[in-house]
Amino acid sequence: MTLDTVKNAEQTPEADQPWSELGLKADEYARIREILGRRPTGAELAMYSVMWSEHCSYKSSKVHLKQFGEKKPDSDAMLVGIGENAGVVDVGQGYAVTFKVESHNHPSYIEPYQGAATGIGGIVRDILAMGARPVAVMDPLRFGAADHPDTRRVLPGIVAGIGGYGNCLGLPNIGGEVVFDACYQGNPLVNALCVGVMKHEDIHLAQASGAGNKVILYGARTGGDGIGGVSVLASETFDATGPAKRPAVQVGDPFQEKLLIESTLEIFAEKLVLGIQDLGGAGLSCATSELASAGSGGMRIELDTVPLRDNTLSPEEILMSESQERMCAIVEPGKVARFLEICEKWDVIATVIGEVTEGERLEIFWHGELVVDVPPRSVAHDGPTYNRPYARPSWQDALQADAPTAERLARPSNGEELKAALLAVAGSPNQASKSWITDQYDRYVIGNTVLATPEDSGMIRIDEETNLGVSVATDGNGRFTKLDPYTGAQLALAEAYRNVAAGGAKPLAVSDCLNFGSPEDPDVMWQFAEATRGLADACLVLGTPVTGGNVSLYNQTGETAIHPTPVVAVLGVIDDVTRRTPIGFAEEGQLVYLLGDTADELGGSAWSQVAHNHLGGLPPKVDLERERLLGDILIAASRDGMIDAAHDLSDGGLAQALVESCLKGGNGARLIVPAGLDPFVFLFSESAGRAIVSIPRSEELRFNDMCGARGLPATRIGVVDGDTLEIQGQFTVSLAELTDAHTGVIEALLA
């Protein structure tokens, strides 16, 4: 086969090219020809196809994502925002923290273990590329029906991949979510988050500047795995026949990644790099074009110098490969020898593959022949922008009208029925203990984990002398967002914000992973537009800027889309992790208080799903100012020693929170239903802006005075006591019964 060079492309303008097979539309191919003034070479076509894919270019979503910049709240903490590998925030004492959440959904459905493992590997490298040492990971997961055979296929492999890769890297997995719903049957969601820590002066950016500076590719050899990878897989829907694209899934090597991390951190410590980029989605196509585009010049690459583990790979395949554990660095000539020396010390392959040039072109050569000659920005940043049509779905009004009222859905009417409902919700797959999953993750490696699953948030100590720490929570309720995308996205942010505050940390910033169906469906695009608008508006009120994240579209099989699922991660800071607040009722005799207002809000609730398999009505109302006030109270009470336990109220309402706080602390509680409140609503409403706390009796007056002065409703509902959970006048259930209902559920379903 004759090499397709730039010269050959100029001489053969009408040559057939597989642009459609590579995922490009006719108008996109025409635009590439217009940019270049000729047809693209095969290598150029490969680069444009992966970089202009939905996953890499955000071509359907960026018109909506710009709201995160337009509505960005003022924040003294923001150091690096949207546009880099990950956002960076100032957490005090000279420390900066970087964090980001991304998706690896489609690869994980096709090849569960490697898809999930390389999802962890990729997000860790994003954090590393910012100049930080990765310190923790989290994994928000969504699966199909818990009892479906395909859930038994994908869940164990995904969990094993996350645990296997993260554990080998020595990174604690401190939180996340596991949600089951039939809508995810053909499209499980595997979102991965990583947190990294550095000093302010250690921040690195992805840019290539300075003519003559060298481009060094280091890490693993480039192979045939992952050709097309997430850049293509995540930019189309699955058909109904199921997995058939295994070669496109990357293969990970966590031991190689560990060497890459340590060598990179040593390279950073010696200040040997001017710019750096990890190789993730779109591989070398992304790394070279983005580095050159963000820099001040051009770039020349000798592609045949790239270390390969398959010598039959073509230039196109090398550029498209998403082989893992690779980084690209820009290094001054005088520092190259030391860079290579450090890599050799860590047994990491490092090769000079090119240099920064004076011009404005990205030129790639293959054995002396020019195969790519493009403006790098046209590849990396100036891809298509679509204003996809969107409209409120014709079925939305009927869905919202189908509210779970007492007239439509039978509710428990006596104590025994309430007890049965509590046990059913606590023992449902979504609310049951996830210990079978989380026990496969090392949550405490390194020794700085302060809070981890099943706590409301994960918390890590980042300075062992001062006890400065950071906290992260991820949340997202696809059922709420299906009912009302604008409100559902705000509820996701509010819950993550509340979870961070409940642990005692001050929320600072947001990263998000927006998981939706096909953007070519106007119903889906309306959901996306409303959700992004809702999230941007809520971030402005709560003062938590979006620092970055990911959009994952085409999450559907055939015509069946997932529920719109915006997963929101909130990062907070705590001055002293020894003052953090856990969820467990650990001290008998302490008083239990309910904070916030409870209304009859059951739309999209856990109870409606468990008892009636029902989805309809409106989600709980959102009062963002109340969320902010509740957060301030929880943070102050934790800091000042007024509370010993705190737990937000969300999925499953007060009933679920009580089960979890009692079982985690090993103590029961006696509670009374407040006057005028229906016992069922008291237990199962999912009204937002609420939490329960346990208070030492000596602190009750001070706590009440604080809540009263700030205007936060605080109702004493009981006391921590004994080995039963008692709702006076209704029912009593032993902790042993709760344990039996709440544990062993997941492993039984997978057996």
Secondary structure, DSSP 8 states (H G I E B T S, - for coil): -----HHHHHH-TT----TTTTT--HHHHHHHHHHHTS---HHHHHHHHHHTSHHHH-TTTHHHHTHHHHT----TTEEE-TTSSSEEEEEETTEEEEEEEEE-HHHHHHSHHHHHHHHHHHHHHHHHHTT-EEEEEEEEEEES-TTSHHHHHHHHHHHHHHHHHHHHHT--EEEEEEEE-GGGTT--EEEEEEEEEEEGGG-------STT-EEEEEES-B-STTSSHHHHHTTS-B-TT----GGGS----HHHHHHHHHHHHHHHHTT--SEEEE--TTHHHHHHHHHHHHSSSEEEEEGGGS-BS-TT--HHHHHH---SSEEEEEE-GGGHHHHHHHHHHTT-EEEEEEEEESSS-EEEEETTEEEEEE-HHHHHT------------TTHHHHHH----TTTS----SHHHHHHHHHHHHTSTTTS--HHHHTTS-SSTTS-EEE-TTSSSEEEES-TTT--EEEEEEE--HHHHHH-HHHHHHHHHHHHHHHHHHTT-EEEEEEEEEE-S-TTSHHHHHHHHHHHHHHHHHHHHHT--EEEEEEE---EETTEE---EEEEEEEEEES-GGG---SS--STT-EEEEES------TT-HHHHHHH----S------HHHHHHHHHHHHHHHHTT--SEEEE--TTHHHHHHHHHHHHHT--EEE---TTS-HHHHHH---SS-EEEEE-GGGHHHHHHHHHHHT--EEEEEEE-TTEEEETTTEEEEHHHHHHHHSSHHHHHH-
